[in-house]
């Protein structure tokens, strides 16, 4: 699982390989949570 600003942004059962994990980390870093939260209201 991955959280950003106390919001769950990624959840997948099982392990990721190194490349997959790095991709998830970059995606979470680049995610604009404020825009996401406004869109869900």
BELKALIN-V549640 format. One record per residue. N is the residue number from 1. RES is the residue in three letters. SS is DSSP state (H for helix, E for strand, - for the rest). Layout:
BEGIN
N_RES_SS ; N_RES_SS
END
This chain:
BEGIN
1_UNK_- ; 2_UNK_E ; 3_UNK_E ; 4_UNK_E ; 5_UNK_- ; 6_UNK_- ; 7_UNK_E ; 8_UNK_E ; 9_UNK_E ; 10_UNK_E ; 11_UNK_- ; 12_UNK_- ; 13_UNK_- ; 14_UNK_- ; 15_UNK_- ; 16_UNK_- ; 17_UNK_- ; 18_UNK_H ; 19_UNK_H ; 20_UNK_H ; 21_UNK_H ; 22_UNK_H ; 23_UNK_H ; 24_UNK_H ; 25_UNK_H ; 26_UNK_H ; 27_UNK_H ; 28_UNK_H ; 29_UNK_H ; 30_UNK_H ; 31_UNK_- ; 32_UNK_- ; 33_UNK_H ; 34_UNK_H ; 35_UNK_H ; 36_UNK_H ; 37_UNK_H ; 38_UNK_H ; 39_UNK_H ; 40_UNK_- ; 41_UNK_-
END
